[in-house]
Amino acid sequence: MTFDSFACWLAGAVAIVGIIQWAKGLIEKIFPDKIPSWLFSIILPFVAVGVSFTMTGEYWWNLCGTWAIAQLGYEVIVQTVKKKIAG
């Protein structure tokens, strides 16, 4: 693994989390009822597959790296910010 690979994974993870958050906001506006959070956990791997296709190098390696970092990034960053905003 090179630094370039890791940088691609980080960029891919940011894209994945951003796409998931955008989709979550859009779906919540269309369907104002409470959407279960597990739905977005199911969507995340499919978004990771799409993002991994845009990267150069070994596809499966990029898929695993971006998926792992996106999952950690979502749980650590997004959930922490949500809790702090909520009070």
C-alpha positions as CSV (number, residue, x, y, z in Angstrom):
1,M,0.0,0.0,0.0
2,T,1.3,3.4,-1.0
3,F,0.5,6.8,0.3
4,D,-1.4,7.4,-3.0
5,S,-3.7,4.4,-2.3
6,F,-4.4,5.7,1.2
7,A,-5.1,9.2,-0.2
8,C,-7.5,7.7,-2.7
9,W,-9.3,5.7,0.0
10,L,-9.7,8.8,2.1
11,A,-11.1,10.8,-0.8
12,G,-13.4,7.9,-1.7
13,A,-14.6,7.6,1.9
14,V,-15.4,11.4,2.0
15,A,-17.3,11.0,-1.2
16,I,-19.2,7.9,0.1
17,V,-20.2,9.6,3.4
18,G,-21.2,12.8,1.5
19,I,-23.4,10.8,-1.0
20,I,-25.0,8.9,1.9
21,Q,-25.7,12.1,3.8
22,W,-27.1,13.8,0.7
23,A,-29.3,10.7,0.0
24,K,-30.5,10.7,3.6
25,G,-31.5,14.3,3.5
26,L,-33.3,13.8,0.2
27,I,-35.2,10.7,1.3
28,E,-36.2,12.3,4.6
29,K,-37.7,15.3,2.6
30,I,-39.6,13.0,0.3
31,F,-40.8,10.6,3.0
32,P,-41.1,12.7,6.2
33,D,-41.8,9.6,8.3
34,K,-38.8,8.2,10.3
35,I,-36.5,6.3,8.0
36,P,-34.6,3.5,9.7
37,S,-30.8,4.1,10.0
38,W,-30.1,0.5,9.0
39,L,-31.3,1.3,5.5
40,F,-28.3,3.6,5.0
41,S,-26.0,0.9,6.3
42,I,-27.2,-1.3,3.5
43,I,-26.8,1.4,0.9
44,L,-23.2,2.2,1.9
45,P,-21.5,-0.9,0.3
46,F,-23.3,-0.2,-3.0
47,V,-22.0,3.4,-3.0
48,A,-18.6,2.1,-2.1
49,V,-18.7,-0.2,-5.2
50,G,-19.5,2.8,-7.4
51,V,-16.8,5.0,-5.9
52,S,-14.2,2.2,-6.2
53,F,-14.8,1.9,-9.9
54,T,-13.6,5.5,-10.4
55,M,-10.2,4.7,-8.8
56,T,-7.1,3.4,-10.5
57,G,-5.4,0.3,-9.2
58,E,-6.7,-2.9,-7.9
59,Y,-10.5,-2.7,-7.6
60,W,-11.1,-5.0,-4.6
61,W,-8.3,-3.5,-2.6
62,N,-9.8,0.0,-3.2
63,L,-13.3,-1.3,-2.4
64,C,-12.3,-2.7,0.9
65,G,-10.2,0.4,1.9
66,T,-12.9,3.0,1.0
67,W,-15.7,0.9,2.6
68,A,-13.7,0.5,5.9
69,I,-12.7,4.2,6.1
70,A,-16.2,5.3,5.1
71,Q,-17.8,3.2,7.8
72,L,-15.4,4.4,10.5
73,G,-15.7,8.0,9.2
74,Y,-19.4,7.9,9.4
75,E,-19.5,6.4,12.9
76,V,-16.8,8.6,14.3
77,I,-17.3,11.9,12.6
78,V,-20.9,12.2,11.5
79,Q,-22.4,10.6,14.5
80,T,-20.2,12.6,16.9
81,V,-21.2,15.9,15.2
82,K,-24.9,14.9,15.3
83,K,-24.7,14.2,19.1
84,K,-23.0,17.5,19.8
85,I,-25.5,19.5,17.7
86,A,-28.4,17.7,19.4
87,G,-27.0,18.7,22.8
